[in-house]
Amino acid sequence: MNKQEFEEKIERTIENAASHMEDRIDKAMTKAEQKIEAAADRFDKSVNRAAGTKTGKRIIFFVNLLIAVALFIGGFILLHYQYTIWAVVFFSVGGLDVLFRIMEAIIFKD
C-alpha cells in the first residue's frame, strides 16, 4: 500500500464515520422533535382544559387586568420622564384592555 492509497483509505474511513454520525444525529433529532411536539400537545391540552374551568377563567381575567394596571403605571412613569406620546399610547392600550375585559364580562357573564 502506497501513500496515496493509504490517504484515500483514511478519507473514505472519515467520510464513512461522518456519514454514520450524520445518520445518528438525524435520528436523534427526529426523535427529539417528536418528543417535543408530543410534550407541546400535552401542554396545550392541559392549558386549554384549565382555561375552560371557572377558576382558570378568573385567573386569566385578573392577569389581564394586572397587565392593564401595569400599562397605566408604565404610562405614569413615562409621563414623569416626559415621554408624552408613549405615555398616551400606554394609557390608551391599558384603557382599551380594561374596556374590553369589562365588555367581555358583561356579554359572556361566565
C-alpha positions in Angstrom: 0.0 0.0 0.0 1.5 3.3 -1.0 1.0 6.7 0.5 -1.8 7.7 -1.9 -3.9 4.5 -1.3 -3.4 5.0 2.4 -4.6 8.6 2.3 -7.6 7.5 0.2 -8.5 4.8 2.6 -8.2 7.3 5.5 -10.5 9.7 3.6 -13.1 7.0 2.9 -13.0 6.0 6.6 -13.5 9.6 7.7 -16.4 10.0 5.2 -18.0 6.8 6.4 -17.7 7.9 10.0 -19.1 11.3 9.2 -22.0 9.7 7.3 -22.6 7.3 10.2 -22.6 10.2 12.7 -24.9 12.3 10.5 -27.4 9.4 10.3 -27.3 9.0 14.1 -27.7 12.8 14.6 -30.6 12.9 12.2 -32.3 10.0 14.0 -31.8 11.6 17.4 -33.1 15.0 16.1 -36.2 13.3 14.7 -36.8 11.5 18.0 -36.3 14.7 20.0 -38.6 16.6 17.7 -41.3 14.0 18.1 -40.9 14.1 21.9 -41.0 18.0 21.9 -44.2 18.0 19.8 -45.9 15.4 22.0 -45.0 17.4 25.1 -46.2 20.7 23.5 -49.5 18.9 22.6 -50.0 17.7 26.1 -49.2 21.1 27.5 -51.6 22.8 25.1 -54.4 20.3 26.0 -53.8 20.9 29.7 -53.8 24.7 29.4 -57.0 24.6 27.3 -58.6 22.3 29.9 -57.5 24.6 32.8 -58.6 27.7 30.9 -62.1 26.2 30.4 -62.7 26.0 34.2 -64.3 28.8 36.1 -61.1 29.3 38.2 -59.0 29.3 35.1 -61.2 32.0 33.5 -61.0 34.1 36.7 -57.2 33.8 36.8 -56.9 34.8 33.1 -59.3 37.8 33.7 -57.3 39.1 36.7 -53.9 38.6 34.9 -55.3 40.6 32.0 -56.4 43.3 34.5 -53.0 43.2 36.1 -51.4 43.8 32.7 -53.7 46.8 32.2 -52.7 48.2 35.6 -49.0 47.7 34.6 -49.7 49.7 31.4 -51.2 52.5 33.4 -48.2 52.5 35.8 -45.9 52.5 32.9 -47.8 55.4 31.4 -47.3 57.4 34.6 -43.6 56.6 34.7 -43.3 57.7 31.0 -45.1 60.9 31.8 -42.7 61.5 34.7 -39.8 61.3 32.2 -41.7 63.4 29.7 -42.3 60.8 27.1 -45.7 62.1 26.4 -46.5 60.2 23.2 -45.5 56.9 24.7 -47.5 57.6 27.9 -50.6 58.3 25.8 -50.0 55.0 23.9 -49.7 53.1 27.2 -52.8 54.8 28.7 -54.8 54.1 25.5 -53.8 50.4 25.4 -54.5 50.0 29.1 -57.8 51.7 28.8 -58.8 49.6 25.8 -57.8 46.4 27.6 -59.9 47.3 30.7 -62.8 48.3 28.5 -62.6 45.1 26.5 -62.4 43.0 29.7 -65.4 44.7 31.2 -67.4 44.3 28.0 -66.4 40.6 27.8 -67.5 40.1 31.4 -70.9 41.8 30.7 -71.5 39.9 27.4 -70.4 36.4 28.4 -71.2 36.5 32.2 -69.0 33.5 32.9 
